[in-house]
Amino acid sequence: MPNSPAEERFELPITIRPDDIDELGHVNNVVYLRWVQDVATAHWRSAATQDQQTDLIWVVVRHEIDYKHSAKLEDEIIARTWVGTAGVASFERHTEIVRKSDLSLLARARTLWCPIRISTGRPTRVPDEIRKRFSVPSNE
């Protein structure tokens, strides 16, 4: 059992669909971004309380992604995510996309998310209870 949120890794198996494949015969780069969002959303839904999920949704304000190796239609994929630091109005999350057969790193991403209060549709501060559960202290 991890000792802190920084050590927690949430994993989501991914099935590659035929329409994920581009003209070069591998998964299109845009699909990796979809997987980054899919694993983040799945983690939020599995770990946040029902009240938190009813109160907040998250939107991406920044993606940084490094593509390391390509994936093919027959590959089994695992998306792995973990939390980073939370600022006043943004939240950092890290993601790795790996091939299951050899655990080869296919892509690595760092994403900044902004919480949106569902009742207003407007950005809000990262609530303290979210910061405590879903972020790690800043090194600064």
Contacts in CASP RR format, 6 or more apart in sequence:
PFRMAT RR
TARGET T0000
AUTHOR 0000-0000-0000
METHOD contacts of the structure
MODEL  1
MPNSPAEERFELPITIRPDDIDELGHVNNVVYLRWVQDVATAHWRSAATQ
DQQTDLIWVVVRHEIDYKHSAKLEDEIIARTWVGTAGVASFERHTEIVRK
SDLSLLARARTLWCPIRISTGRPTRVPDEIRKRFSVPSNE
2 8 0 8 1.000
2 9 0 8 1.000
4 136 0 8 1.000
5 82 0 8 1.000
5 83 0 8 1.000
5 84 0 8 1.000
5 133 0 8 1.000
5 134 0 8 1.000
5 135 0 8 1.000
5 136 0 8 1.000
6 82 0 8 1.000
6 83 0 8 1.000
6 84 0 8 1.000
6 136 0 8 1.000
7 82 0 8 1.000
8 82 0 8 1.000
8 83 0 8 1.000
9 80 0 8 1.000
9 81 0 8 1.000
9 82 0 8 1.000
10 39 0 8 1.000
10 42 0 8 1.000
10 43 0 8 1.000
10 46 0 8 1.000
10 47 0 8 1.000
10 80 0 8 1.000
10 81 0 8 1.000
10 82 0 8 1.000
11 39 0 8 1.000
11 78 0 8 1.000
11 79 0 8 1.000
11 80 0 8 1.000
12 38 0 8 1.000
12 39 0 8 1.000
12 42 0 8 1.000
12 43 0 8 1.000
12 78 0 8 1.000
12 79 0 8 1.000
12 80 0 8 1.000
12 81 0 8 1.000
13 76 0 8 1.000
13 77 0 8 1.000
13 78 0 8 1.000
13 79 0 8 1.000
13 100 0 8 1.000
14 35 0 8 1.000
14 38 0 8 1.000
14 76 0 8 1.000
14 77 0 8 1.000
14 78 0 8 1.000
14 79 0 8 1.000
14 97 0 8 1.000
15 76 0 8 1.000
15 77 0 8 1.000
16 27 0 8 1.000
16 71 0 8 1.000
16 72 0 8 1.000
16 73 0 8 1.000
16 74 0 8 1.000
16 75 0 8 1.000
16 77 0 8 1.000
18 73 0 8 1.000
20 27 0 8 1.000
20 28 0 8 1.000
20 31 0 8 1.000
20 73 0 8 1.000
21 27 0 8 1.000
21 28 0 8 1.000
21 72 0 8 1.000
21 73 0 8 1.000
22 28 0 8 1.000
24 70 0 8 1.000
25 72 0 8 1.000
25 73 0 8 1.000
26 70 0 8 1.000
26 71 0 8 1.000
26 72 0 8 1.000
27 70 0 8 1.000
27 71 0 8 1.000
27 72 0 8 1.000
29 65 0 8 1.000
29 67 0 8 1.000
32 65 0 8 1.000
32 67 0 8 1.000
32 97 0 8 1.000
32 106 0 8 1.000
32 107 0 8 1.000
32 109 0 8 1.000
33 63 0 8 1.000
33 65 0 8 1.000
33 109 0 8 1.000
35 77 0 8 1.000
35 79 0 8 1.000
35 95 0 8 1.000
35 97 0 8 1.000
36 63 0 8 1.000
36 65 0 8 1.000
36 79 0 8 1.000
36 81 0 8 1.000
36 95 0 8 1.000
36 97 0 8 1.000
36 109 0 8 1.000
36 111 0 8 1.000
37 60 0 8 1.000
38 79 0 8 1.000
39 79 0 8 1.000
39 80 0 8 1.000
39 81 0 8 1.000
39 95 0 8 1.000
40 58 0 8 1.000
40 81 0 8 1.000
40 93 0 8 1.000
40 95 0 8 1.000
40 111 0 8 1.000
40 113 0 8 1.000
41 58 0 8 1.000
43 81 0 8 1.000
44 53 0 8 1.000
44 58 0 8 1.000
45 53 0 8 1.000
47 133 0 8 1.000
47 134 0 8 1.000
48 56 0 8 1.000
48 130 0 8 1.000
48 133 0 8 1.000
48 134 0 8 1.000
52 129 0 8 1.000
52 130 0 8 1.000
54 118 0 8 1.000
55 117 0 8 1.000
55 118 0 8 1.000
55 119 0 8 1.000
56 115 0 8 1.000
56 116 0 8 1.000
56 117 0 8 1.000
56 118 0 8 1.000
56 124 0 8 1.000
56 127 0 8 1.000
56 130 0 8 1.000
57 115 0 8 1.000
57 116 0 8 1.000
57 118 0 8 1.000
58 91 0 8 1.000
58 113 0 8 1.000
58 114 0 8 1.000
58 115 0 8 1.000
58 116 0 8 1.000
59 113 0 8 1.000
59 114 0 8 1.000
59 116 0 8 1.000
60 111 0 8 1.000
60 112 0 8 1.000
60 113 0 8 1.000
60 114 0 8 1.000
61 90 0 8 1.000
61 112 0 8 1.000
61 113 0 8 1.000
61 114 0 8 1.000
62 111 0 8 1.000
62 112 0 8 1.000
63 109 0 8 1.000
63 110 0 8 1.000
63 111 0 8 1.000
64 109 0 8 1.000
64 110 0 8 1.000
64 111 0 8 1.000
65 107 0 8 1.000
65 108 0 8 1.000
65 109 0 8 1.000
65 110 0 8 1.000
66 107 0 8 1.000
66 108 0 8 1.000
66 109 0 8 1.000
67 106 0 8 1.000
67 107 0 8 1.000
68 104 0 8 1.000
68 105 0 8 1.000
68 106 0 8 1.000
68 107 0 8 1.000
68 108 0 8 1.000
69 99 0 8 1.000
69 104 0 8 1.000
69 105 0 8 1.000
69 106 0 8 1.000
70 106 0 8 1.000
71 77 0 8 1.000
71 97 0 8 1.000
71 99 0 8 1.000
71 106 0 8 1.000
75 99 0 8 1.000
75 100 0 8 1.000
75 101 0 8 1.000
76 99 0 8 1.000
76 100 0 8 1.000
76 101 0 8 1.000
77 97 0 8 1.000
77 98 0 8 1.000
77 99 0 8 1.000
77 100 0 8 1.000
77 106 0 8 1.000
78 97 0 8 1.000
78 98 0 8 1.000
78 99 0 8 1.000
78 100 0 8 1.000
79 95 0 8 1.000
79 96 0 8 1.000
79 97 0 8 1.000
80 95 0 8 1.000
80 96 0 8 1.000
80 97 0 8 1.000
80 98 0 8 1.000
81 93 0 8 1.000
81 94 0 8 1.000
81 95 0 8 1.000
81 96 0 8 1.000
82 93 0 8 1.000
82 94 0 8 1.000
83 91 0 8 1.000
83 92 0 8 1.000
83 93 0 8 1.000
83 94 0 8 1.000
83 134 0 8 1.000
83 135 0 8 1.000
83 136 0 8 1.000
84 91 0 8 1.000
84 92 0 8 1.000
84 93 0 8 1.000
84 94 0 8 1.000
84 135 0 8 1.000
84 136 0 8 1.000
85 92 0 8 1.000
85 135 0 8 1.000
85 136 0 8 1.000
85 137 0 8 1.000
85 138 0 8 1.000
86 92 0 8 1.000
86 126 0 8 1.000
86 130 0 8 1.000
86 131 0 8 1.000
86 134 0 8 1.000
86 135 0 8 1.000
87 126 0 8 1.000
87 131 0 8 1.000
87 135 0 8 1.000
87 138 0 8 1.000
88 125 0 8 1.000
88 126 0 8 1.000
89 114 0 8 1.000
89 115 0 8 1.000
89 123 0 8 1.000
89 124 0 8 1.000
89 125 0 8 1.000
89 126 0 8 1.000
90 112 0 8 1.000
90 113 0 8 1.000
90 114 0 8 1.000
90 126 0 8 1.000
91 112 0 8 1.000
91 113 0 8 1.000
91 114 0 8 1.000
91 115 0 8 1.000
91 126 0 8 1.000
91 130 0 8 1.000
91 134 0 8 1.000
91 135 0 8 1.000
92 110 0 8 1.000
92 111 0 8 1.000
92 112 0 8 1.000
92 113 0 8 1.000
92 135 0 8 1.000
93 110 0 8 1.000
93 111 0 8 1.000
93 112 0 8 1.000
93 113 0 8 1.000
94 108 0 8 1.000
94 109 0 8 1.000
94 110 0 8 1.000
94 111 0 8 1.000
95 107 0 8 1.000
95 108 0 8 1.000
95 109 0 8 1.000
95 110 0 8 1.000
95 111 0 8 1.000
96 105 0 8 1.000
96 107 0 8 1.000
96 108 0 8 1.000
96 109 0 8 1.000
97 105 0 8 1.000
97 106 0 8 1.000
97 107 0 8 1.000
97 108 0 8 1.000
97 109 0 8 1.000
98 104 0 8 1.000
98 105 0 8 1.000
98 106 0 8 1.000
99 106 0 8 1.000
114 123 0 8 1.000
115 123 0 8 1.000
115 124 0 8 1.000
115 125 0 8 1.000
115 126 0 8 1.000
115 127 0 8 1.000
115 130 0 8 1.000
116 122 0 8 1.000
116 123 0 8 1.000
116 124 0 8 1.000
117 123 0 8 1.000
117 124 0 8 1.000
126 135 0 8 1.000
END
